[in-house]
Amino acid sequence: MKKTIKDYELNGKKVIIRCDFNVPIENGIIKDETRLKASLKTIRYARKMGAKVILLSHLGRIKTKEDKQKYTLKPVAEKLSKLLRKKVTFINQTRGEKLETAINTMKNKDVILIENTRFEDLEDKKESNNDEMLGKYWASLGDIFINDAFGTIHRNHASNLGIATHLPSGIGFLVENEIKNLTKLIDNPKTPYTIILGGSKVADKIGVIANLINKADYILISGGMAFTFLKAAGFSIGSSLCEKDKINYCKNLLDKYESKIVLPIDIITAKDIKENTKTYERFLGEIEEDEIGLDIGPKTTEVFKQYLDDCKTIFWNGPAGYFELKPFQNGTKTLLNIIANTKAYTVIGGGDTARAAADFNYQDKISHISTGGGASLAFLEGKKLEALDIIDEK
């Protein structure tokens, strides 16, 4: 069992907390505060215990000097100040005398946010490649390291694996909660257990399918990835998305797990992907060559409902359709309504599905919504997560 922030004496200590503040920002305005609010419990606890709190996070991808203006964490510091009702001092550099002086003059309960860790990627990708000297430098700024960024727990960066290599370490409340909730999907999940998989690519879900298919009673296939399965099953899919190199994989799964895998029976199609396009409701075998499948149809949601209503455990990763556009929202929205009204333990695996739950106001009706899409998949695949494994054991 990993050490947590509660296993350390924090009073007077400089505590580095790796957070996930990778939030959408437009013109300096944060459009979704979910990840900020998810970090508050750990930050507030550290302050309550008398720590000097040093926050680290990445934001976006930094490839050019212009990206630095676009992806500064300054708006995050301003919003955190309001959420914490405590001034969060923003240091607009990732290393240097200004940063060191600010940290060395901190008082107990002060909070500093360091500039975007990926600014260090502009030269030689030092952050993303876990540059040893960078990790060692950041570690030199603190006494204790707490990883509370589940969204990057599957990535070996200088700001997580690198720092933890050099400091006493633990996990924050957010990471602890993620592990607790996701573990329920692996270790003796209550049955019937149904998994909904969507999104665009089969390739992204192969590891999850392999690790969970023998634990689940049913796997409901939706989203863009459904068309590779439908093609493998011998159906015409028109101009829909298809991963040709995964057709044989899907065919083998359908042959081996025919009673577990449930495919759509009707599809919402269109000839182009735009807001005001004309849509068609097609049963399998009716999709025309110039049509693109962009959502599951109403008959499919009725079928899926039969598998979901009496479930004890439901895991969902990947939207059922191109929900960003109104003509293709119904499948995702209907499935959200169905699982929100079951008595099951329900988990959404982050990413676009989590965004859909927020957009359609179902976020408070789901047992657990992961803050890390890729990280939750990696965890459920049973992959080695070095940034978690490096954390000290109790």
C-alpha positions as CSV (number, residue, x, y, z in Angstrom):
1,M,0.0,0.0,0.0
2,K,1.4,3.4,-1.0
3,K,2.1,6.1,1.5
4,T,-0.4,9.0,1.4
5,I,-0.1,12.7,2.3
6,K,-1.5,11.7,5.7
7,D,1.5,9.6,6.5
8,Y,3.8,12.6,6.7
9,E,4.4,15.3,9.3
10,L,3.9,18.4,7.1
11,N,4.2,21.3,9.6
12,G,6.9,23.7,8.4
13,K,7.9,21.3,5.5
14,K,8.1,22.4,1.9
15,V,5.7,20.0,0.2
16,I,5.8,19.7,-3.6
17,I,2.4,18.6,-4.9
18,R,2.2,17.5,-8.5
19,C,-1.3,18.4,-9.7
20,D,-3.2,18.0,-13.0
21,F,-4.2,21.5,-14.0
22,N,-4.3,20.6,-17.7
23,V,-7.6,22.5,-18.2
24,P,-9.1,24.1,-21.3
25,I,-8.3,27.9,-21.4
26,E,-9.7,30.3,-23.9
27,N,-8.5,34.0,-23.9
28,G,-7.3,33.6,-20.3
29,I,-10.6,32.1,-19.2
30,I,-10.8,28.6,-17.7
31,K,-13.7,26.8,-19.4
32,D,-13.8,23.7,-17.2
33,E,-12.7,23.9,-13.5
34,T,-13.3,20.2,-12.7
35,R,-9.6,19.3,-12.4
36,L,-8.9,22.3,-10.3
37,K,-11.7,21.5,-7.8
38,A,-10.5,17.8,-7.7
39,S,-7.2,19.0,-6.3
40,L,-8.5,21.2,-3.6
41,K,-8.8,18.6,-0.9
42,T,-5.1,17.7,-1.0
43,I,-4.0,21.3,-1.2
44,R,-6.3,22.3,1.7
45,Y,-5.1,19.4,3.9
46,A,-1.4,20.4,3.3
47,R,-2.2,24.0,4.3
48,K,-4.2,22.9,7.4
49,M,-1.2,20.8,8.5
50,G,1.1,23.8,8.2
51,A,2.9,23.0,5.0
52,K,4.6,25.4,2.6
53,V,2.8,24.3,-0.5
54,I,4.6,24.2,-3.9
55,L,2.3,23.2,-6.8
56,L,3.5,21.8,-10.1
57,S,1.5,21.0,-13.3
58,H,1.7,20.8,-17.0
59,L,-0.7,22.4,-19.5
60,G,-1.0,21.5,-23.1
61,R,2.0,20.7,-25.3
62,I,4.8,23.1,-25.8
63,K,6.5,22.9,-29.2
64,T,7.1,26.6,-30.0
65,K,7.9,29.8,-28.1
66,E,4.4,31.0,-29.0
67,D,3.0,28.1,-27.1
68,K,4.4,29.6,-23.9
69,Q,2.0,32.5,-24.1
70,K,-1.0,30.2,-24.9
71,Y,-0.2,27.7,-22.1
72,T,0.9,29.7,-19.2
73,L,-0.5,28.6,-15.8
74,K,-1.2,32.2,-14.7
75,P,-5.0,31.9,-15.1
76,V,-4.9,28.8,-13.0
77,A,-3.1,30.6,-10.2
78,E,-5.8,33.3,-10.3
79,K,-8.7,30.8,-10.2
80,L,-7.0,28.7,-7.5
81,S,-6.7,31.9,-5.3
82,K,-10.5,32.3,-5.5
83,L,-11.2,28.6,-4.9
84,L,-8.9,28.4,-1.9
85,R,-9.7,31.9,-0.6
86,K,-6.0,32.3,-0.3
87,K,-3.5,34.1,-2.6
88,V,-1.6,31.6,-4.7
89,T,1.7,33.2,-5.7
90,F,2.5,32.5,-9.4
91,I,6.1,32.2,-10.4
92,N,6.5,32.6,-14.1
93,Q,9.5,30.4,-14.5
94,T,10.3,26.7,-14.0
95,R,13.7,27.2,-12.5
96,G,16.0,30.0,-11.4
97,E,16.8,32.5,-8.7
98,K,13.4,34.1,-8.7
99,L,11.7,30.7,-8.0
100,E,14.3,29.7,-5.4
101,T,14.0,33.0,-3.5
102,A,10.2,32.8,-3.5
103,I,10.3,29.3,-2.1
104,N,13.0,30.0,0.5
105,T,11.0,32.9,1.9
106,M,7.7,31.0,2.2
107,K,5.8,30.9,5.4
108,N,3.7,28.0,6.7
109,K,0.4,27.7,4.7
110,D,1.7,29.8,1.8
111,V,1.0,28.4,-1.7
112,I,3.2,28.9,-4.8
113,L,2.3,27.7,-8.3
114,I,5.3,27.2,-10.6
115,E,5.0,27.8,-14.3
116,N,3.9,25.0,-16.7
117,T,6.4,22.1,-16.3
118,R,6.2,21.5,-20.1
119,F,8.0,24.8,-20.8
120,E,11.0,22.6,-20.2
121,D,10.0,20.6,-23.3
122,L,11.0,23.4,-25.6
123,E,14.6,22.2,-25.5
124,D,15.2,18.4,-25.6
125,K,11.9,17.6,-24.0
126,K,13.4,17.6,-20.6
127,E,10.1,17.3,-18.7
128,S,8.5,14.6,-20.9
129,N,11.7,12.6,-21.2
130,N,12.3,12.6,-17.4
131,D,15.6,14.5,-17.6
132,E,17.5,13.4,-14.5
133,M,19.0,16.8,-13.7
134,L,15.6,18.5,-14.0
135,G,13.9,16.0,-11.7
136,K,16.8,16.4,-9.2
137,Y,16.5,20.2,-9.4
138,W,12.8,20.3,-8.7
139,A,13.2,17.8,-5.9
140,S,15.8,20.2,-4.3
141,L,13.1,22.8,-3.9
142,G,11.1,20.7,-1.4
143,D,11.2,18.3,1.5
144,I,8.3,15.9,0.6
145,F,6.7,15.0,-2.7
146,I,3.0,14.2,-3.1
147,N,1.7,13.0,-6.5
148,D,-1.9,14.0,-6.9
149,A,-2.0,14.1,-10.7
150,F,-3.7,10.9,-11.7
151,G,-4.0,12.1,-15.3
152,T,-0.2,11.7,-15.8
153,I,0.4,8.8,-13.4
154,H,1.0,6.6,-16.5
155,R,3.7,9.0,-17.9
156,N,7.3,9.0,-16.7
157,H,8.0,12.7,-16.5
158,A,10.6,14.7,-14.5
159,S,7.8,16.3,-12.5
160,N,6.5,13.0,-11.2
161,L,8.9,10.0,-11.5
162,G,11.9,12.3,-11.5
163,I,11.1,14.2,-8.3
164,A,9.8,11.1,-6.5
165,T,13.2,9.4,-7.1
166,H,14.9,12.0,-4.9
167,L,12.4,12.8,-2.1
168,P,10.2,11.0,0.5
169,S,6.9,10.6,-1.4
170,G,3.2,9.8,-1.2
171,I,0.0,10.1,-3.1
172,G,-2.7,12.8,-2.6
173,F,-6.4,12.3,-2.0
174,L,-7.3,12.5,-5.7
175,V,-4.9,9.7,-6.7
176,E,-5.9,7.6,-3.7
177,N,-9.6,8.0,-4.6
178,E,-8.9,7.0,-8.2
179,I,-7.1,3.9,-7.3
180,K,-9.8,2.8,-4.8
181,N,-12.6,3.3,-7.3
182,L,-10.9,1.8,-10.4
183,T,-9.7,-1.2,-8.4
184,K,-13.4,-2.1,-7.8
185,L,-13.6,-2.8,-11.6
186,I,-10.7,-5.3,-11.4
187,D,-10.9,-7.0,-8.0
188,N,-14.0,-9.1,-7.6
189,P,-16.5,-6.6,-9.2
190,K,-20.1,-7.1,-8.4
191,T,-22.0,-8.8,-11.1
192,P,-23.7,-8.5,-13.5
193,Y,-20.9,-6.4,-14.8
194,T,-21.2,-4.6,-18.1
195,I,-18.6,-2.5,-19.9
196,I,-19.5,0.1,-22.6
197,L,-16.7,0.9,-25.0
198,G,-16.8,3.7,-27.5
199,G,-14.6,6.4,-29.0
200,S,-12.9,6.3,-32.3
201,K,-10.3,3.6,-32.1
202,V,-10.3,-0.1,-31.4
203,A,-6.5,0.1,-30.9
204,D,-6.9,2.3,-27.9
205,K,-9.1,-0.3,-26.1
206,I,-7.2,-3.5,-26.9
207,G,-5.5,-3.7,-23.5
208,V,-8.7,-3.0,-21.5
209,I,-10.6,-5.6,-23.5
210,A,-7.8,-8.2,-22.9
211,N,-7.7,-7.5,-19.2
212,L,-11.4,-7.2,-18.4
213,I,-13.2,-9.4,-20.9
214,N,-13.1,-12.4,-18.6
215,K,-14.3,-10.4,-15.6
216,A,-17.2,-8.7,-17.4
217,D,-20.5,-10.3,-18.3
218,Y,-21.1,-8.1,-21.4
219,I,-19.2,-5.6,-23.5
220,L,-21.3,-3.1,-25.4
221,I,-19.6,-1.7,-28.4
222,S,-20.4,1.8,-29.7
223,G,-18.7,5.0,-31.1
224,G,-16.5,5.0,-34.1
225,M,-14.8,1.8,-33.0
226,A,-18.1,-0.1,-33.6
227,F,-17.7,0.1,-37.4
228,T,-14.5,-2.0,-37.4
229,F,-16.4,-4.6,-35.4
230,L,-19.4,-4.4,-37.8
231,K,-17.0,-4.7,-40.8
232,A,-15.5,-7.8,-39.1
233,A,-19.0,-9.2,-38.7
234,G,-19.6,-8.8,-42.4
235,F,-21.8,-5.7,-42.5
236,S,-21.4,-2.8,-45.0
237,I,-20.4,0.4,-43.1
238,G,-20.4,2.9,-46.0
239,S,-17.8,5.6,-45.5
240,S,-17.6,5.1,-41.7
241,L,-14.4,5.0,-39.7
242,C,-12.7,1.6,-40.0
243,E,-9.3,0.4,-38.8
244,K,-8.5,-2.2,-41.5
245,D,-5.5,-3.5,-39.5
246,K,-7.8,-4.4,-36.6
247,I,-10.5,-6.2,-38.6
248,N,-9.0,-9.7,-37.9
249,Y,-8.6,-8.9,-34.2
250,C,-12.3,-7.9,-34.0
251,K,-13.3,-11.0,-35.9
252,N,-11.4,-13.2,-33.5
253,L,-13.0,-11.5,-30.5
254,L,-16.5,-11.9,-32.0
255,D,-15.9,-15.6,-32.7
256,K,-14.4,-16.3,-29.2
257,Y,-16.8,-14.1,-27.1
258,E,-20.0,-14.2,-29.2
259,S,-22.2,-14.3,-26.1
260,K,-20.4,-11.3,-24.4
261,I,-19.9,-8.7,-27.1
262,V,-23.0,-6.7,-28.1
263,L,-22.9,-4.6,-31.3
264,P,-25.2,-1.9,-32.5
265,I,-28.3,-2.8,-34.6
266,D,-29.0,0.6,-36.0
267,I,-26.9,3.7,-36.7
268,I,-27.4,7.4,-37.2
269,T,-25.6,8.4,-40.4
270,A,-24.9,11.5,-42.4
271,K,-23.0,12.4,-45.6
272,D,-20.9,15.0,-43.9
273,I,-20.0,16.0,-40.3
274,K,-21.5,19.3,-39.6
275,E,-24.2,20.8,-37.3
276,N,-27.1,21.2,-39.7
277,T,-26.5,18.1,-41.8
278,K,-29.3,15.8,-42.8
279,T,-29.2,12.5,-40.8
280,Y,-30.5,9.1,-41.6
281,E,-31.5,6.2,-39.2
282,R,-30.2,3.0,-40.7
283,F,-30.4,-0.6,-39.7
284,L,-27.4,-2.8,-40.4
285,G,-27.2,-3.6,-44.1
286,E,-28.9,-0.3,-45.0
287,I,-25.9,2.1,-44.7
288,E,-25.2,3.6,-48.1
289,E,-21.6,3.9,-49.5
290,D,-21.4,7.7,-49.1
291,E,-22.8,7.7,-45.6
292,I,-20.8,8.0,-42.4
293,G,-22.0,6.4,-39.1
294,L,-21.8,9.0,-36.4
295,D,-24.0,7.7,-33.5
296,I,-25.8,4.6,-32.3
297,G,-29.5,4.6,-33.1
298,P,-32.6,4.4,-30.8
299,K,-33.1,0.7,-31.2
300,T,-29.5,0.1,-30.1
301,T,-30.0,2.2,-27.0
302,E,-33.1,0.1,-26.2
303,V,-31.0,-3.1,-26.6
304,F,-28.2,-1.7,-24.5
305,K,-30.7,-0.7,-21.8
306,Q,-31.7,-4.3,-21.4
307,Y,-28.1,-5.2,-20.5
308,L,-27.6,-2.2,-18.2
309,D,-30.8,-2.0,-16.1
310,D,-30.0,-4.9,-13.8
311,C,-26.3,-4.4,-13.6
312,K,-24.4,-4.1,-10.3
313,T,-21.2,-2.7,-12.0
314,I,-20.9,-0.5,-15.1
315,F,-17.7,0.9,-16.6
316,W,-17.8,3.2,-19.6
317,N,-15.0,4.6,-21.7
318,G,-15.5,6.4,-25.0
319,P,-18.6,8.3,-26.2
320,A,-21.3,6.5,-28.3
321,G,-21.2,9.0,-31.1
322,Y,-19.9,12.3,-32.3
323,F,-21.6,14.1,-29.4
324,E,-19.9,17.4,-30.0
325,L,-22.5,18.0,-32.7
326,K,-26.2,18.1,-31.8
327,P,-27.4,15.6,-34.5
328,F,-25.2,12.9,-33.0
329,Q,-25.7,13.5,-29.2
330,N,-28.6,11.2,-28.6
331,G,-26.8,7.9,-28.2
332,T,-24.3,9.3,-25.6
333,K,-27.0,11.3,-23.8
334,T,-29.4,8.4,-23.6
335,L,-26.8,6.0,-22.3
336,L,-25.8,8.6,-19.6
337,N,-29.5,8.8,-18.6
338,I,-29.8,5.0,-18.5
339,I,-26.7,4.4,-16.3
340,A,-27.5,7.4,-14.0
341,N,-30.8,5.7,-13.2
342,T,-29.5,2.2,-12.4
343,K,-28.6,1.1,-9.0
344,A,-25.2,0.0,-10.2
345,Y,-21.8,1.2,-9.2
346,T,-20.9,3.3,-12.2
347,V,-17.5,4.5,-13.4
348,I,-16.7,6.7,-16.4
349,G,-13.1,6.5,-17.6
350,G,-12.3,10.1,-18.1
351,G,-11.6,11.9,-21.4
352,D,-14.4,12.7,-23.8
353,T,-16.9,10.6,-21.9
354,A,-16.3,12.6,-18.7
355,R,-16.7,15.8,-20.8
356,A,-20.0,14.5,-22.1
357,A,-21.2,13.7,-18.6
358,A,-20.4,17.3,-17.6
359,D,-21.9,18.8,-20.8
360,F,-25.2,17.0,-20.2
361,N,-25.3,17.5,-16.4
362,Y,-24.9,13.9,-15.4
363,Q,-21.6,14.3,-13.5
364,D,-23.3,14.2,-10.1
365,K,-25.2,11.0,-11.0
366,I,-22.2,8.8,-11.7
367,S,-20.5,6.9,-8.8
368,H,-17.0,7.9,-10.1
369,I,-15.7,9.9,-13.0
370,S,-12.0,9.5,-13.5
371,T,-9.9,12.6,-14.0
372,G,-7.5,10.8,-16.3
373,G,-8.7,9.1,-19.5
374,G,-5.5,7.6,-20.7
375,A,-4.4,6.9,-17.1
376,S,-7.6,5.1,-16.2
377,L,-7.2,2.9,-19.3
378,A,-3.6,2.1,-18.5
379,F,-4.5,1.2,-14.9
380,L,-7.3,-1.1,-16.0
381,E,-5.1,-2.7,-18.6
382,G,-2.8,-3.7,-15.8
383,K,0.1,-1.8,-17.2
384,K,3.1,-0.9,-15.0
385,L,2.8,2.7,-13.9
386,E,6.3,3.7,-12.9
387,A,5.2,7.2,-11.6
388,L,2.9,5.3,-9.1
389,D,5.2,2.4,-8.4
390,I,8.1,4.8,-7.4
391,I,5.9,6.2,-4.5
392,D,7.1,5.0,-1.1
393,E,5.3,2.0,0.5
394,K,3.8,2.2,4.0
